[in-house]
Amino acid sequence: MHGVTTTTCSLAALCAVHGCGQMEILMSWLQHLVDGRVDMSETVDGRIASIVSQHVRILNFLALTEKTMQQIAFVEFVGCTMVICLVEYYIISEWDPKELTIALTYVAFLLSIMFNVFMLCYIGEIVAEHCGKVGEMSYMIEWYRLIGNKKLCCVLIIAMSNSSIKLTAGNMFDLSIDTFSEVFKTSMAFLNVLRATT
């Protein structure tokens, strides 16, 4: 079970970091769209084609990552939420000041499970943040210096960045820091239900 969890988080982190690195390269290309650079195409049309092609490849990669990870993330998300709830209940029900090692064991286990959920949510937050940065960078370049209809390519990139890819858990929950706080609140609500029924 721990091997699957570790592999899941590692794979999600690897894909997210690769996608974010590609977006950083894309933002560097966007900075040099108007004036060009030695290692870029000599024409504005060539630079625009490279930027749009790279942006589409990044979005396709992130969509494939999201599709691959959504079921695994959903199982991890729901399972960890239930385990967090049960461990909190065990901490409360078996709390004995004389047996501090049992309580510390449960607390360590609770923190490790919460860290697992936090990592998945943080990875999703980073991907969503970088997708938004590409749109901001498209707007911040000196697009008004482009000649004729070449300005419209920036509108396309901004529009594609606004509908950014978000990593989800089972297509139900966005993986973000807000979702992590909701998981914590949900586990507390389940804990209260357990306390009320026992």
TORKOL-4160 file (C-alpha; in steps of 0.2 Angstrom, whole numbers, padded with zeros to 4 digits, m for minus):
198
<pt num="1" X="0000" Y="0000" Z="0000"/>
<pt num="2" X="0014" Y="0012" Z="0004"/>
<pt num="3" X="0023" Y="0008" Z="m0012"/>
<pt num="4" X="0008" Y="0012" Z="m0022"/>
<pt num="5" X="0006" Y="0028" Z="m0012"/>
<pt num="6" X="0024" Y="0033" Z="m0015"/>
<pt num="7" X="0023" Y="0029" Z="m0033"/>
<pt num="8" X="0008" Y="0039" Z="m0036"/>
<pt num="9" X="0015" Y="0054" Z="m0027"/>
<pt num="10" X="0031" Y="0052" Z="m0036"/>
<pt num="11" X="0023" Y="0050" Z="m0053"/>
<pt num="12" X="0012" Y="0065" Z="m0051"/>
<pt num="13" X="0026" Y="0076" Z="m0045"/>
<pt num="14" X="0037" Y="0071" Z="m0059"/>
<pt num="15" X="0024" Y="0075" Z="m0072"/>
<pt num="16" X="0019" Y="0091" Z="m0064"/>
<pt num="17" X="0037" Y="0097" Z="m0063"/>
<pt num="18" X="0040" Y="0092" Z="m0081"/>
<pt num="19" X="0025" Y="0102" Z="m0086"/>
<pt num="20" X="0029" Y="0117" Z="m0076"/>
<pt num="21" X="0047" Y="0117" Z="m0083"/>
<pt num="22" X="0040" Y="0117" Z="m0100"/>
<pt num="23" X="0029" Y="0131" Z="m0096"/>
<pt num="24" X="0044" Y="0141" Z="m0089"/>
<pt num="25" X="0053" Y="0138" Z="m0106"/>
<pt num="26" X="0037" Y="0144" Z="m0115"/>
<pt num="27" X="0036" Y="0160" Z="m0104"/>
<pt num="28" X="0055" Y="0163" Z="m0109"/>
<pt num="29" X="0050" Y="0161" Z="m0127"/>
<pt num="30" X="0035" Y="0173" Z="m0125"/>
<pt num="31" X="0047" Y="0187" Z="m0118"/>
<pt num="32" X="0057" Y="0186" Z="m0134"/>
<pt num="33" X="0042" Y="0185" Z="m0146"/>
<pt num="34" X="0043" Y="0203" Z="m0152"/>
<pt num="35" X="0062" Y="0205" Z="m0154"/>
<pt num="36" X="0068" Y="0187" Z="m0156"/>
<pt num="37" X="0083" Y="0178" Z="m0149"/>
<pt num="38" X="0098" Y="0170" Z="m0157"/>
<pt num="39" X="0091" Y="0152" Z="m0154"/>
<pt num="40" X="0074" Y="0156" Z="m0161"/>
<pt num="41" X="0066" Y="0158" Z="m0178"/>
<pt num="42" X="0071" Y="0174" Z="m0187"/>
<pt num="43" X="0053" Y="0179" Z="m0192"/>
<pt num="44" X="0039" Y="0183" Z="m0180"/>
<pt num="45" X="0028" Y="0171" Z="m0189"/>
<pt num="46" X="0040" Y="0157" Z="m0185"/>
<pt num="47" X="0042" Y="0162" Z="m0167"/>
<pt num="48" X="0023" Y="0163" Z="m0165"/>
<pt num="49" X="0021" Y="0145" Z="m0173"/>
<pt num="50" X="0034" Y="0138" Z="m0161"/>
<pt num="51" X="0025" Y="0146" Z="m0146"/>
<pt num="52" X="0008" Y="0140" Z="m0150"/>
<pt num="53" X="0014" Y="0123" Z="m0155"/>
<pt num="54" X="0024" Y="0121" Z="m0138"/>
<pt num="55" X="0009" Y="0128" Z="m0128"/>
<pt num="56" X="m0003" Y="0115" Z="m0136"/>
<pt num="57" X="0010" Y="0101" Z="m0133"/>
<pt num="58" X="0011" Y="0106" Z="m0114"/>
<pt num="59" X="m0008" Y="0107" Z="m0113"/>
<pt num="60" X="m0010" Y="0090" Z="m0121"/>
<pt num="61" X="0003" Y="0083" Z="m0109"/>
<pt num="62" X="m0005" Y="0090" Z="m0094"/>
<pt num="63" X="m0022" Y="0083" Z="m0100"/>
<pt num="64" X="m0014" Y="0066" Z="m0102"/>
<pt num="65" X="m0007" Y="0068" Z="m0084"/>
<pt num="66" X="m0023" Y="0073" Z="m0077"/>
<pt num="67" X="m0032" Y="0058" Z="m0086"/>
<pt num="68" X="m0019" Y="0046" Z="m0080"/>
<pt num="69" X="m0019" Y="0052" Z="m0062"/>
<pt num="70" X="m0037" Y="0056" Z="m0058"/>
<pt num="71" X="m0043" Y="0038" Z="m0053"/>
<pt num="72" X="m0027" Y="0035" Z="m0043"/>
<pt num="73" X="m0029" Y="0053" Z="m0035"/>
<pt num="74" X="m0047" Y="0049" Z="m0031"/>
<pt num="75" X="m0044" Y="0033" Z="m0022"/>
<pt num="76" X="m0030" Y="0041" Z="m0012"/>
<pt num="77" X="m0041" Y="0056" Z="m0008"/>
<pt num="78" X="m0056" Y="0047" Z="m0002"/>
<pt num="79" X="m0045" Y="0034" Z="0007"/>
<pt num="80" X="m0034" Y="0046" Z="0016"/>
<pt num="81" X="m0049" Y="0056" Z="0021"/>
<pt num="82" X="m0057" Y="0041" Z="0029"/>
<pt num="83" X="m0041" Y="0036" Z="0037"/>
<pt num="84" X="m0038" Y="0053" Z="0044"/>
<pt num="85" X="m0055" Y="0053" Z="0052"/>
<pt num="86" X="m0053" Y="0036" Z="0060"/>
<pt num="87" X="m0035" Y="0040" Z="0066"/>
<pt num="88" X="m0042" Y="0056" Z="0074"/>
<pt num="89" X="m0056" Y="0046" Z="0082"/>
<pt num="90" X="m0043" Y="0033" Z="0089"/>
<pt num="91" X="m0033" Y="0047" Z="0096"/>
<pt num="92" X="m0048" Y="0054" Z="0106"/>
<pt num="93" X="m0055" Y="0037" Z="0111"/>
<pt num="94" X="m0039" Y="0030" Z="0117"/>
<pt num="95" X="m0031" Y="0045" Z="0124"/>
<pt num="96" X="m0022" Y="0040" Z="0141"/>
<pt num="97" X="m0009" Y="0052" Z="0148"/>
<pt num="98" X="0000" Y="0036" Z="0155"/>
<pt num="99" X="0001" Y="0029" Z="0137"/>
<pt num="100" X="0009" Y="0043" Z="0128"/>
<pt num="101" X="0018" Y="0032" Z="0115"/>
<pt num="102" X="0001" Y="0026" Z="0108"/>
<pt num="103" X="m0005" Y="0044" Z="0106"/>
<pt num="104" X="0012" Y="0049" Z="0098"/>
<pt num="105" X="0011" Y="0034" Z="0086"/>
<pt num="106" X="m0007" Y="0039" Z="0081"/>
<pt num="107" X="m0002" Y="0058" Z="0079"/>
<pt num="108" X="0014" Y="0053" Z="0068"/>
<pt num="109" X="0002" Y="0042" Z="0057"/>
<pt num="110" X="m0010" Y="0056" Z="0056"/>
<pt num="111" X="0003" Y="0068" Z="0051"/>
<pt num="112" X="0010" Y="0057" Z="0037"/>
<pt num="113" X="m0007" Y="0054" Z="0030"/>
<pt num="114" X="m0011" Y="0072" Z="0030"/>
<pt num="115" X="0006" Y="0076" Z="0022"/>
<pt num="116" X="0001" Y="0063" Z="0008"/>
<pt num="117" X="m0015" Y="0073" Z="0004"/>
<pt num="118" X="m0006" Y="0089" Z="0005"/>
<pt num="119" X="0007" Y="0084" Z="m0008"/>
<pt num="120" X="m0006" Y="0079" Z="m0020"/>
<pt num="121" X="m0015" Y="0095" Z="m0018"/>
<pt num="122" X="0001" Y="0106" Z="m0018"/>
<pt num="123" X="0006" Y="0097" Z="m0035"/>
<pt num="124" X="m0011" Y="0102" Z="m0042"/>
<pt num="125" X="m0010" Y="0120" Z="m0036"/>
<pt num="126" X="0008" Y="0122" Z="m0044"/>
<pt num="127" X="0001" Y="0116" Z="m0061"/>
<pt num="128" X="m0014" Y="0128" Z="m0060"/>
<pt num="129" X="m0003" Y="0142" Z="m0055"/>
<pt num="130" X="0009" Y="0140" Z="m0069"/>
<pt num="131" X="m0005" Y="0138" Z="m0082"/>
<pt num="132" X="m0011" Y="0155" Z="m0076"/>
<pt num="133" X="0006" Y="0163" Z="m0077"/>
<pt num="134" X="0007" Y="0159" Z="m0096"/>
<pt num="135" X="m0008" Y="0169" Z="m0099"/>
<pt num="136" X="m0001" Y="0183" Z="m0088"/>
<pt num="137" X="0015" Y="0183" Z="m0098"/>
<pt num="138" X="0006" Y="0183" Z="m0114"/>
<pt num="139" X="m0003" Y="0199" Z="m0109"/>
<pt num="140" X="0013" Y="0207" Z="m0102"/>
<pt num="141" X="0024" Y="0206" Z="m0118"/>
<pt num="142" X="0025" Y="0221" Z="m0129"/>
<pt num="143" X="0011" Y="0214" Z="m0141"/>
<pt num="144" X="0007" Y="0231" Z="m0147"/>
<pt num="145" X="0023" Y="0231" Z="m0156"/>
<pt num="146" X="0018" Y="0217" Z="m0167"/>
<pt num="147" X="0012" Y="0221" Z="m0185"/>
<pt num="148" X="m0005" Y="0218" Z="m0191"/>
<pt num="149" X="m0015" Y="0203" Z="m0187"/>
<pt num="150" X="0000" Y="0195" Z="m0178"/>
<pt num="151" X="m0007" Y="0203" Z="m0162"/>
<pt num="152" X="m0022" Y="0190" Z="m0162"/>
<pt num="153" X="m0010" Y="0176" Z="m0158"/>
<pt num="154" X="m0008" Y="0183" Z="m0140"/>
<pt num="155" X="m0027" Y="0183" Z="m0138"/>
<pt num="156" X="m0027" Y="0164" Z="m0142"/>
<pt num="157" X="m0013" Y="0160" Z="m0130"/>
<pt num="158" X="m0022" Y="0171" Z="m0116"/>
<pt num="159" X="m0039" Y="0162" Z="m0120"/>
<pt num="160" X="m0031" Y="0145" Z="m0119"/>
<pt num="161" X="m0022" Y="0149" Z="m0103"/>
<pt num="162" X="m0038" Y="0155" Z="m0095"/>
<pt num="163" X="m0046" Y="0138" Z="m0097"/>
<pt num="164" X="m0031" Y="0131" Z="m0089"/>
<pt num="165" X="m0029" Y="0112" Z="m0085"/>
<pt num="166" X="m0032" Y="0108" Z="m0067"/>
<pt num="167" X="m0027" Y="0091" Z="m0060"/>
<pt num="168" X="m0042" Y="0083" Z="m0052"/>
<pt num="169" X="m0046" Y="0068" Z="m0041"/>
<pt num="170" X="m0059" Y="0058" Z="m0050"/>
<pt num="171" X="m0065" Y="0073" Z="m0060"/>
<pt num="172" X="m0074" Y="0078" Z="m0044"/>
<pt num="173" X="m0061" Y="0088" Z="m0033"/>
<pt num="174" X="m0049" Y="0100" Z="m0040"/>
<pt num="175" X="m0032" Y="0097" Z="m0032"/>
<pt num="176" X="m0028" Y="0113" Z="m0024"/>
<pt num="177" X="m0024" Y="0120" Z="m0007"/>
<pt num="178" X="m0042" Y="0125" Z="m0004"/>
<pt num="179" X="m0047" Y="0107" Z="m0007"/>
<pt num="180" X="m0034" Y="0101" Z="0006"/>
<pt num="181" X="m0042" Y="0113" Z="0019"/>
<pt num="182" X="m0059" Y="0105" Z="0014"/>
<pt num="183" X="m0052" Y="0088" Z="0017"/>
<pt num="184" X="m0047" Y="0093" Z="0034"/>
<pt num="185" X="m0064" Y="0101" Z="0038"/>
<pt num="186" X="m0073" Y="0085" Z="0031"/>
<pt num="187" X="m0062" Y="0074" Z="0042"/>
<pt num="188" X="m0067" Y="0084" Z="0057"/>
<pt num="189" X="m0085" Y="0083" Z="0052"/>
<pt num="190" X="m0084" Y="0064" Z="0051"/>
<pt num="191" X="m0075" Y="0064" Z="0068"/>
<pt num="192" X="m0090" Y="0073" Z="0076"/>
<pt num="193" X="m0102" Y="0061" Z="0068"/>
<pt num="194" X="m0092" Y="0046" Z="0075"/>
<pt num="195" X="m0091" Y="0054" Z="0092"/>
<pt num="196" X="m0110" Y="0057" Z="0092"/>
<pt num="197" X="m0114" Y="0039" Z="0087"/>
<pt num="198" X="m0103" Y="0031" Z="0100"/>
